[in-house]
Amino acid sequence: MGPKARPRVFLDSNVIFSGLYSAQGAPGQILEHFLAGRIGVVISQQVLEEVVRTVGEKLPVALPALRRLLESAPPEIVADPPLGEVVTWAGALARGDAAILAAAVAARADCLVTGDRRFFAHAIVEEAGLRIVTPAQFLAGLKD
């Protein structure tokens, strides 16, 4: 059997922010896996804008690290989904969250990694046809 394909992982903005905030936790370890080339990271334009805004407002000292990350190991950035795809999830999620889920589904990512518990409603997970996991669950799956 050949080498295992590198997973394409859609990261929510909270995972990226948390990883920049602390390299010690699961989000920081996920960013390390990405920088080492063990996983591919996919984000939407919305996620990129949220990360830049949040880091600028709450952790401006991390802006140089974010800039280095984006320049040295840029993630795959997909377009924000059209409104029709967002509306599909708007009944179950807030509009911003619905846009994240729609982007992850459209990107055909292997999974969506998020710390946002609203994404874990049973019906959403079933309907999305996409694995939705916490950072800790994702890392546990990488070890398997």
C-alpha positions in Angstrom: 0.0 0.0 0.0 1.3 3.5 -0.9 1.9 6.4 1.5 -1.2 7.8 3.1 -2.5 10.9 1.4 -2.0 14.2 3.2 -5.4 15.2 4.6 -6.9 18.5 3.5 -8.3 20.1 6.6 -10.6 23.1 6.7 -9.7 25.2 9.8 -12.1 27.6 11.4 -10.7 31.0 12.5 -10.9 30.1 16.2 -8.4 27.2 15.6 -5.9 29.4 13.8 -6.2 32.2 16.3 -5.8 29.8 19.2 -2.8 28.2 17.5 -1.1 31.5 17.1 -2.0 32.4 20.7 -0.3 29.3 22.1 1.8 26.6 20.4 1.2 24.3 23.4 -2.5 23.3 22.8 -4.1 21.2 20.1 -4.6 24.2 17.7 -0.9 25.0 18.0 0.0 21.4 17.3 -2.3 21.5 14.2 -0.4 24.5 12.9 2.9 22.7 13.5 1.6 19.7 11.5 0.7 22.1 8.7 4.1 23.9 8.8 5.8 20.5 8.7 3.8 19.5 5.6 1.9 16.7 7.2 -1.5 18.2 6.5 -2.9 20.6 4.0 -4.9 23.5 5.4 -7.9 25.0 3.6 -9.6 28.2 4.6 -12.1 30.5 3.0 -11.6 34.2 2.4 -14.0 34.9 5.3 -11.8 32.8 7.7 -8.7 34.7 6.5 -10.4 38.0 7.1 -11.7 36.9 10.6 -8.2 35.7 11.6 -6.5 38.9 10.5 -9.1 41.1 12.2 -9.1 39.1 15.5 -5.3 38.9 15.7 -5.1 42.7 15.0 -7.7 43.4 17.8 -6.9 40.9 20.4 -3.3 39.8 19.9 -1.5 42.4 17.8 1.9 41.0 19.0 1.1 37.9 16.8 0.6 39.8 13.6 4.2 39.2 12.5 3.9 35.5 13.1 0.6 35.4 11.2 2.3 37.3 8.3 5.2 34.8 8.3 2.7 31.9 8.3 0.8 33.3 5.4 3.9 34.0 3.4 6.0 31.0 4.1 3.3 28.3 4.2 0.2 29.8 2.7 -2.9 27.8 3.2 -5.2 26.9 0.3 -7.7 29.8 0.2 -11.1 29.1 -1.3 -13.7 31.6 -2.3 -16.5 32.3 0.0 -19.5 30.2 -1.0 -22.4 31.8 -2.9 -25.4 32.9 -0.8 -27.5 30.0 -2.0 -25.1 27.5 -0.4 -25.0 29.5 2.8 -28.8 29.6 3.0 -28.7 25.8 3.1 -27.2 25.9 6.6 -28.7 29.2 7.8 -31.6 27.5 9.5 -29.3 25.6 11.8 -26.4 28.0 12.3 -25.8 31.8 12.5 -25.1 33.2 9.0 -21.3 33.5 9.6 -21.1 29.9 10.8 -23.3 28.8 7.9 -20.9 30.4 5.5 -18.0 28.5 7.1 -19.7 25.2 6.9 -20.8 25.9 3.3 -17.2 26.8 2.4 -15.8 23.6 4.0 -18.4 21.4 2.2 -17.8 23.2 -1.2 -14.0 22.9 -0.7 -14.4 19.1 -0.3 -12.1 19.2 2.7 -11.5 15.9 4.5 -12.8 17.5 7.7 -13.7 20.8 9.4 -11.7 21.5 12.5 -13.4 23.9 14.9 -13.7 24.8 18.5 -17.1 26.2 18.0 -19.6 23.8 19.6 -22.5 25.1 17.5 -21.1 23.0 14.6 -21.6 19.7 16.5 -25.4 19.5 16.4 -26.3 16.0 15.3 -28.4 17.0 12.3 -25.8 19.3 10.9 -23.1 16.7 11.1 -25.3 14.2 9.3 -26.5 16.5 6.6 -23.1 18.1 5.8 -21.5 14.8 4.9 -18.3 16.2 6.3 -16.4 15.1 9.4 -16.6 18.0 11.9 -14.1 17.6 14.8 -12.5 19.5 17.6 -8.8 20.2 17.5 -8.2 17.4 20.0 -10.3 14.9 18.1 -8.4 15.8 14.9 -5.0 15.2 16.5 -6.2 11.9 18.0 -7.2 10.8 14.5 -3.8 11.8 13.1 -2.1 9.5 15.5 -4.4 6.5 14.5 
